[in-house]
Amino acid sequence: MTAPLLEVEKLCVFYDHFQAVHNVDLTVGAGEIVSIIGANGAGKSSFLKALVRQAGRSTGSARFEGVDLSTLETREIVKLGVALVPEGRKLFPTLTVFENLRMGWELGRQGEIDLATVYKWFPVLQERREQRARELSGGQQQMVALGRALLANPKLLLCDEISLGLAPRIVNELYEIIPKVRDRGIGIVVVEQDITRSLAVADRFYCFLEGEVSLSGKPADVDRASILQHYFGA
């Protein structure tokens, strides 16, 4: 059996005296889409941030291709092949689309995904490449955030609430890209509150409830009622 790309064991995340994530075990394989679903405040974003050393104090282990991520700084994790599309996009508003995208290329691994690839997937970004990020619509800003992460040429892509606050048409465009990325052998973790959208693209899922994994499996193997029960804790 092929070793997982990402292997997380007993991961806990703390913010001062508050514990946001409790003993989470999770794996992601190369070319696999794993969905993490859960209500607001379930610990999903804290989990992702802990993987790239952007959360509070964490315990447990997270290994990427056998390398202990807890020993590395964020920039080293990006160079290793892990990229995060953060909730809220976190673009540089006064920089142009091109300048924001270029940061992913310069800070990442540099590989087969280049500007031409990103512009092919998101033609509007090429049209607006000289515009400042703050002048874009929310959907266009999200495309820049995703494109920047992809230009780092990750082996593992972490997507945190990429559909949040966007029109359905834009969400469809973003989610059309996810399988194309997976087809390049990239492992993907998709964090969403939208159960239907997230499970539709996932090979496997983990449901978080109050910082713990309340249910996991393949979407086709678990009925909707069970998912909702473990999502809301009813």
N, C-alpha and C positions, 0 to 999 in steps of 0.2 A: 504493500500500500504506500502511495506517495505521501511524504510528510506534508502537513499543512503549511501553507505560506505564512499564516499567522496562527499562533497558539497562545491563548490567554488562559491562565489558571488562577483562580481565587483572587481576582483583581478587586481591590477596594479603593475607593476614592474619598478623601476627606477634605473639607473646607473648615479649618479650625476644628471645632468640636462637632460639626455636622458631617455625617457620613452619607454621601450621595450614591455610592455604588457598593454593593455587598457581595463579595465572593463570587464574582462572575467568571464562568468558564465559557470559552467561545473559540471556535476555529473557523478559518477561512482558507479555502484552497485556491490555487492559481486558476484563473478563468471561471471563478464561481461568484455568483451574486448572493450575498447574505443580507437579509433585511432585519433591521432591529426596529420593532414597533413598540409603541407605548404612549401613554398619555403625557401631557405636559408635566414636567417635574419627575419623570420616571427614572432619570439618570442616564438617558441615552447620550446626550451631548457630553456630559462629564466623562462617560466611558470613552468616547472618541478622543476627546481632548487629552485624556490620560495616556493614550497610545502614542501621541506625539509630544508628550511632556508639556502640555499647556494647561493642565488642570491643577488642582491643589495637591496635597500630599497623597501618594498612592502606595499600596502594598500589594503583594502577590507578584505574579510574573506575566510579562507579555514578550513573547519571542517572535521575531520576524526572520524567517529563513534561519532559525537557530540562534540569532543574535538577540541578546537581552536588551530591549529598548530602554530599560530603566537606567542603563549606564551611559546613555547618549543624550546629547542636546538636540533640540528640535531640528536645527539645520543639518545635523549629522543623520538624523532619521530620514529627512527629505532626500539627502544624497544616497541613502541606502535604498530608497525606492518606495517610500510611503508618502502620500500626499493627501491633505485634508482640504475639502471644500467647506469652509466654516459656515455655521449658521450666521446669517446677517452679511455674508459675502466678504466683508473686511477688505474692500478695495482701497486704493489710494485715490481719493476723490479728485485731487488736482492733477493727477497724471492722466495721460491719454490711454485709450484702450490698448494701443500697441505697447506702451510703456508698462502697463499693468501685466499684460500677457508675457512680455519679455522677462519679467522677474521669475516666472515659473521656469523658463528655459535656462536662465542663468543660475538659479539656485538648485535646480534639479539635476537629473542624471544625463540629460541630452541624449536623444535617441530617435526612433523612427517617427514619433509624433512631433511634427514641427508646425510652424505658423500656417503653412499651406493646408495641413490637415485640419487645424482648428478653423480656419476660414472656410474650408469646404463644408464642415459640419455646421458652422454658424456664419453664413454669408453676411449677415448684417454687421458682424464685427469688422469685417474687411471694409465695408462701406463706411463705417464710423471709426476707423482705426485712429484718426487724428483728433477725435472728440475726447474731452475730459470725461472721466468715469461718472462724475456727478451730473453730467448732462444727459445720461442715458436713462431709459425706463428701468423699472425694477427687474423686468425679465431680461433685458439686455445686460444689466449688471450681473445677473446670475450666470449668464452665458460667459461673461468675462471671468468670473470666479471659477467656473468649471474649466474653461479653456486654460486658465493659468495653471491649475492643478495638473491638467493633462500634459501641458508642455514640460512639466517636470519629469515626464515619462515614468510614472510610477509603476511598480509591480503590484501595489495595493493602493486603491483609491477609496478614500473615506468621504462620503457625502452626507452632510448634516442638514436635513430639512431644506433641500434644494427647491421644493415646491412652495414653501411657505409664503403666503400672501400674493401669489402670482395667478394670473388668469389661466383658466383651463387650457387654452390654446398654447400658451407658452410652456406650461407644465408638460403637455404632450410632446413638444419639441425637445425639451430637456430629456425626457424619459426615452425618446427614440434613440438617443445617443448611448444610453447605458448598455444595451446589448452589443452595440458596435465596439465599445471599449472592452467588454468581456471577451468578444471574439478575438481580441489581440492577446489573450492569455492573462489579462490583468484581473486580479481579484478585486471585488468591489463590496464595500459595506454601505448599505443605504439606510440611513436613519430617517424615519418618517412618523408622523402622527396619522397620516392617511393610510389606513389599513389596506384598502382595495388597491390603491396605486402601488404601494410598496410590494405587496405579495404577488402582484401580477408579473413582476419581473424577477422575483427571487427564486433561487434554487432551494434555499433553506431560510428559516427565519428564527429569530429569538424575540420573545415578548418580554419586555421589562415592566415590572410593577414595583414601585417604591424601591428602586435600586437593585432589584433582584431579578433573575430570570425566572419567570413564572410558567413559561411554556416554550418549547422549541420543537422544530421538526420541519418537514416539507409541507408547503402550503396545500398540496393536493391530498395529504394524508390527515389533515386536521379540519374538522367541520367549523363553520363560521361561529356557531354558538359557543364552542369551546374557546375559540380565539377571543371573542368578546368577553367571555367570563374572566379569562386570565388578563385581558387588557384592562378592564375596569375593576377587577377584584370583587366582582359581585358574587 
